[in-house]
Amino acid sequence: MMLSRPDWSPELFAEVGLNEQSVTALGSLLGSYLSSYASCFSRSDQQYNCETYIKGLLSDLDRKSVMLPIVKTRFFEE
């Protein structure tokens, strides 16, 4: 999953009481939530593109056009 590795500032999240495990769990929770929409898509690539787009919108990108989140998350994930 794309959000399995947290990319965040520990100082910021410490202020609000979050830790690395909490942030990592958010990826799983988002994946579970998005899987509830699987029946809306007739092909698996449509579901994958939707997940990638939503995760791109939730990312720390400065500009969020339609393509930039998809390109960044697909080609720069580890």
N, C-alpha and C positions, 0 to 999 in steps of 0.2 A: 504494500500500500504506500502511496505517495507521502502520507503524513506520519509515517512511522518514526522518522528521525526529526526530533524537535529542532527548529531553527528560531531561537528566541534569545532574548537577553535575560539571564538569570536574575539580575537586579530588578527588572521590571516586574517579573512574575512573583518574586519574593514579596514585593510590596502588597500584592493582592492575595497572597497566600497560596499560590500555585507552585507546583514543583514539576520536575521532568516527567514523572510518572503520570501526573494529571494531564499534562500537555500531550503525552504519547497516547493516552486513553482517548483523547478527543478525536484522533484519527480513526480509531476503531468505531467510536460512536457515530461519527459522520458516515463512515462506510456502511454501518448498519442502517442508518436513517435513509441513505440514498438507495440502498438495495430494496427498500419498500416501494420504490418507483420502477423497478425492473420490468414490471408488466406493461409499462407505458411505451416501451421500446420494442420494435420488432426484430432488431438485430443487436448483437452484443457490442458491436463497435459504437452504436448510438449511445448505449448505456455508458461505455467507457468515456466517450467524448463528453457526456453530461457530467460525469464525476470529475473529469479533468477540468472542465470549465468552472464548476462550482468551487473546486479546490483552488483554482487560479484566482477566483474572485476573493477568496478568503486569505490569499497570500499577502506578502508584504510588498508586492510590486507597486511602484509609484503610479504607473499608468496601466489601466486595465481595459484595453480594447478586447475585441472578441478573440483575436488570434494570439496575442502576447501571453496570456496565462497558459494557454494550451502549449505553445512552443516552449515556454520556460519549464513547465512541470514535466513535459514528456522528455525533453532532451537534456535536462540538467539534474534529473533525479538519480540517486545512486541505487 
